[in-house]
Amino acid sequence: MHLTNVELGIRISLCGIVYSRVYMPMSAVKQLPPVGRIQGCSLTLHPNPKEASVELQYTDHKGEWYEMQMPVLDALYLLNLLKKLSSENGYDHLLNDPKKN
């Protein structure tokens, strides 16, 4: 199966709106376990910002815990993508602490 690289930007696909760069088809990408609830995150500092990382912990729908790690610059990029998704699709009113729901 040949994967095609979607150009940077916003694009409407059969599964919804795609922000930034993704590889299609999504079924060919390795999937992380589905998130039931984000439990929290931590920041590992480093003098060089490119070396700092964010660790995110979540539970699945069965209550099993998982952790993923990403560079802080990628975490901030993800944050910007999520803010764009939220503002352009009417989800801004939902921006609050999910633990308070």
C-alpha positions, 0 to 999 in steps of 0.5 A: 500500500502506497502512503501519500503525504497530505500537504501542509494546511487544512484539508477536508477529508472523508473522516473530517478536517485534517490539520497540518501534515498527516499520512493517509490512509490512517489505517496504515499508521500504527495506532495508540490505545484509545484514550478514555481520559487524560490523567495528566502530564509532566514536563522534563526540563533541559537547558536546550529547549529542543531536549525538553520533553512532555510526558502525558499519561492517560487511561483507556476505557478499561482503566489501563494506564498508558504514557507517551513522551514527546519533545516540548516543541512538538507538544506546543505545536499540538497545542496550537493545532488543537486551539485552531481546531477548537476555534474553527469548529465551535469548541471554544466553549468547552475549553476548561479543566476536564476534571471539573466535568 
